[in-house]
Amino acid sequence: MNTTVGEKDVSTAVLLNASREQVFEAWIDPDQLAQWWGPRGFRNTFEVFEPKPDGDWKFVMHGPDGTDYDNHNVFREVRPNERIVIEHLHFPPFKLTGSFEDEGGRTRLTFHQEFATKEVFDQVKSYCIEGNQQNLERLQDLLAKLHA
C-alpha cells in the first residue's frame, strides 16, 4: 500500500489480486461492501443503497465499542469497472473517489479522499489515514476469500 497525504486530502493505492470487475462488484454489491467497509472491528447495517449517479447510500457503521455512526453518502459517479465517486454528507464532509486500473489481471485501486477544508482534514487526520488503510486491507481479505 502506498499512501500520500496532501493539505486536505489523502490517497492510498493498493494492488489487489482480483480483476477490475471483481473489485468493482465488491463496491456495488451491498453484501460484499458491508463486509469490508470501515476500519477493523466495524460492521455495517445498510438502510438505503442505490449505486447509481445521485443514488443514496444511508447506513449505520457500528463501532467495536458499540457506538453507532449514522452515515449518508450520495453516489456522484458510477462508471463500471473504472471509477466510483461518493460524496459523504455527514461530518466530516468529503468526496471519495475509487479508481480501478487493470494491471495484468490484477487491479490497482486508488482510494482518494478529499475533505471540504484543510481544517476538517486536520480534525480527522489522526484516525482517517490508518482507518483507510484498514478499510483496504479488509477489501483485500474479502477478495482473497471470494476469489481464491
Secondary structure, DSSP 4 states (H G I P E B T S, - for coil): -EEEE-SSEEEEEEEESS-HHHHHHHHH-HHHHHHHSSSTT-EEEEEEE--STT-EEEEEEEPTTS-EEEEEEEEEEEETTTEEEEEE-SSSPEEEEEEEEEETTEEEEEEEEEES-HHHHHHHHHHHHHHHHHHHHHHHHHHHHHT-
